[in-house]
């Protein structure tokens, strides 16, 4: 269906994900929208709490919620309205380059700000104080403001502020999965497994050439 046809029918989709601007959630959702060919018609809304997103998907026609599978509220989203808000798709997409950044003006860093979904990267036992933050852009802002000694956020922040920050450990771009939720009327699951058939991945055989 063309973008014009979608607009004429009044079913332009709204994709909801975690803000503020600059999050990996925003970036991944925009990439997914473009991949689906909806760049000219889809609306993107940023929210502060995924539970708000669940309520919106339940109430608003043709709205969808995108959430990283590493987010600690995945179970809460999945379980809030299990017969009304359901998984309709997922996709694989890497994060932006991530690092543990430390302020150069702190001789012995003791406080660490990070998003709960990234707690698996650093050794938390090395830090006296752990501050949970909503998103990596907020980690970046508060780290620059001196609210904590170190933060796990985008590596480019240290490149942009070499006088203030150093890279203590680089984690690179992390390949992860993203879940797309929609109202039950958009559900695709009908009792049989949905997935991509890729047996070559598990047998060691070469990947067959793709058809253009």
C-alpha positions as CSV (number, residue, x, y, z in Angstrom):
1,X,0.0,0.0,0.0
2,X,1.5,3.4,-1.0
3,X,2.0,6.2,1.5
4,X,-0.8,8.2,-0.3
5,X,-3.2,5.3,0.0
6,X,-2.4,4.9,3.7
7,X,-3.0,8.6,4.3
8,X,-6.3,8.5,2.3
9,X,-7.6,5.5,4.3
10,X,-6.8,7.2,7.6
11,X,-4.8,4.3,9.0
12,X,-1.4,5.9,9.2
13,X,0.4,4.1,12.0
14,X,1.8,5.6,15.2
15,X,5.0,4.0,16.6
16,X,5.6,4.7,20.3
17,X,9.0,4.2,22.0
18,X,11.2,5.4,24.8
19,X,12.5,9.0,24.7
20,X,13.8,11.6,24.9
21,X,15.3,12.4,21.5
22,X,18.5,10.6,20.8
23,X,17.8,7.3,22.4
24,X,18.7,4.0,20.8
25,X,15.0,3.3,21.0
26,X,14.2,6.3,18.8
27,X,17.0,5.3,16.3
28,X,15.9,1.7,16.1
29,X,12.3,2.6,15.6
30,X,13.1,5.0,12.8
31,X,15.1,2.3,11.1
32,X,12.2,-0.1,11.5
33,X,9.7,2.4,10.1
34,X,12.0,3.0,7.1
35,X,12.5,-0.8,6.6
36,X,8.7,-1.2,6.4
37,X,8.4,1.5,3.8
38,X,6.4,3.8,6.2
39,X,8.7,6.7,6.4
40,X,6.4,9.1,4.7
41,X,3.3,8.2,6.7
42,X,4.1,6.9,10.1
43,X,4.2,9.0,13.2
44,X,6.8,8.5,15.9
45,X,5.9,9.4,19.5
46,X,8.5,9.4,22.4
47,X,7.4,8.5,25.9
48,X,9.0,8.4,29.3
49,X,7.5,5.1,30.5
50,X,6.7,2.0,28.6
51,X,3.6,1.4,30.7
52,X,2.2,4.6,29.2
53,X,2.9,3.1,25.8
54,X,1.0,-0.1,26.7
55,X,-2.1,1.9,27.7
56,X,-1.9,3.8,24.4
57,X,-1.6,0.7,22.3
58,X,-4.6,-0.7,24.1
59,X,-6.7,2.4,23.5
60,X,-5.5,4.0,20.2
61,X,-6.3,2.5,16.8
62,X,-3.3,1.5,14.7
63,X,-0.6,2.3,17.4
64,X,2.5,0.2,18.0
65,X,5.1,0.0,20.8
66,X,8.8,-0.7,20.2
67,X,10.9,-1.9,23.1
68,X,14.4,-3.3,23.3
69,X,14.4,-6.9,24.6
70,X,17.0,-6.0,27.2
71,X,14.8,-3.5,28.9
72,X,13.8,-4.6,32.4
73,X,10.1,-3.8,31.8
74,X,9.7,-6.3,29.0
75,X,7.8,-8.7,31.2
76,X,5.6,-5.9,32.5
77,X,4.7,-4.8,29.0
78,X,4.1,-8.4,27.9
79,X,2.0,-9.3,30.9
80,X,-0.1,-6.1,31.4
81,X,-2.8,-7.0,28.9
82,X,-1.8,-10.4,27.5
83,X,-5.0,-10.8,25.5
84,X,-5.2,-7.2,24.2
85,X,-1.6,-5.9,23.6
86,X,0.4,-8.6,21.9
87,X,3.8,-9.1,20.2
88,X,3.2,-8.6,16.4
89,X,6.8,-8.5,15.2
90,X,10.5,-8.3,16.2
91,X,13.8,-7.3,14.5
92,X,17.5,-7.4,15.0
93,X,19.4,-4.1,15.1
94,X,22.6,-3.0,16.8
95,X,22.9,-0.2,19.4
96,X,25.1,2.8,18.9
97,X,28.6,2.4,20.1
98,X,28.6,2.2,23.9
99,X,31.2,2.9,26.5
100,X,31.8,3.4,30.2
101,X,32.9,7.0,30.4
102,X,34.6,8.6,33.4
103,X,35.0,12.3,34.2
104,X,38.7,13.4,34.0
105,X,38.4,15.7,37.0
106,X,37.5,12.8,39.3
107,X,40.6,11.0,40.7
108,X,38.7,8.1,42.3
109,X,35.3,7.7,40.6
110,X,32.7,6.2,43.0
111,X,29.3,6.9,41.5
112,X,28.0,5.5,38.2
113,X,24.9,6.5,36.3
114,X,23.4,4.1,33.8
115,X,20.1,2.8,32.3
116,X,18.9,-0.3,34.2
117,X,19.0,-2.2,30.9
118,X,22.8,-1.8,30.7
119,X,23.6,-3.0,34.1
120,X,25.0,-6.2,32.7
121,X,28.0,-4.5,31.0
122,X,30.0,-3.1,33.9
123,X,31.2,-4.7,37.1
124,X,28.8,-3.0,39.5
125,X,30.7,-4.2,42.6
126,X,33.4,-1.6,41.8
127,X,31.0,1.3,42.4
128,X,29.9,2.7,45.7
129,X,26.8,4.4,44.3
130,X,24.6,3.3,41.3
131,X,22.1,5.8,39.9
132,X,19.4,4.4,37.7
133,X,18.6,6.8,34.8
134,X,15.8,6.8,32.2
135,X,17.8,6.7,29.0
136,X,21.4,7.1,27.7
137,X,20.9,10.7,26.5
138,X,19.9,11.6,30.1
139,X,23.0,9.8,31.4
140,X,25.0,11.9,29.0
141,X,23.5,15.2,30.2
142,X,23.8,14.4,33.9
143,X,27.4,13.1,33.5
144,X,28.4,16.3,31.8
145,X,26.7,18.3,34.6
146,X,28.8,16.4,37.1
147,X,25.9,14.6,38.9
148,X,27.9,11.4,38.9
149,X,31.5,10.4,38.3
150,X,31.0,8.0,35.5
151,X,28.2,6.9,33.1
152,X,27.5,4.2,30.6
153,X,26.4,5.9,27.5
154,X,27.3,6.6,23.8
155,X,31.0,6.6,23.1
156,X,30.7,9.7,20.9
157,X,30.1,11.8,24.0
158,X,33.8,11.4,25.0
159,X,34.8,12.3,21.4
160,X,32.7,15.4,21.7
161,X,34.1,16.3,25.1
162,X,37.7,15.1,25.3
163,X,38.6,17.6,27.9
164,X,36.0,16.3,30.3
165,X,35.7,12.6,29.7
166,X,37.7,9.5,29.1
167,X,36.7,6.0,27.9
168,X,37.3,3.6,30.7
169,X,35.9,0.6,28.7
170,X,34.4,0.4,25.3
171,X,31.6,-2.2,24.6
172,X,31.1,-1.3,20.9
173,X,27.9,-1.6,19.0
174,X,25.8,-4.3,20.7
175,X,23.6,-6.5,18.5
176,X,20.2,-6.9,20.2
177,X,16.5,-7.6,19.4
178,X,13.6,-5.2,19.5
179,X,10.0,-6.2,20.2
180,X,7.0,-4.6,18.4
181,X,3.7,-4.7,20.2
182,X,0.3,-4.0,18.8
183,X,-3.4,-4.4,19.6
184,X,-4.7,-8.0,19.3
185,X,-6.4,-7.2,16.0
186,X,-2.9,-6.7,14.5
187,X,-1.6,-10.0,15.9
188,X,0.0,-12.4,13.5
189,X,0.5,-15.4,15.6
190,X,-2.1,-18.2,14.8
191,X,-0.7,-21.2,16.7
192,X,2.3,-21.8,14.5
193,X,5.9,-20.6,15.0
194,X,6.7,-17.4,13.1
195,X,10.4,-16.9,12.1
196,X,12.9,-16.9,9.4
197,X,14.1,-20.2,8.0
198,X,17.9,-20.2,8.2
199,X,19.1,-23.8,8.8
200,X,22.5,-22.9,7.2
201,X,23.2,-20.8,10.3
202,X,23.2,-23.9,12.5
203,X,24.7,-26.5,10.1
204,X,27.8,-24.6,9.2
205,X,26.9,-24.5,5.5
206,X,27.4,-21.3,3.5
207,X,24.6,-18.9,3.4
208,X,22.7,-19.2,0.1
209,X,22.8,-16.2,-2.2
210,X,19.9,-13.9,-1.9
211,X,17.6,-13.1,-4.8
212,X,17.3,-9.5,-5.9
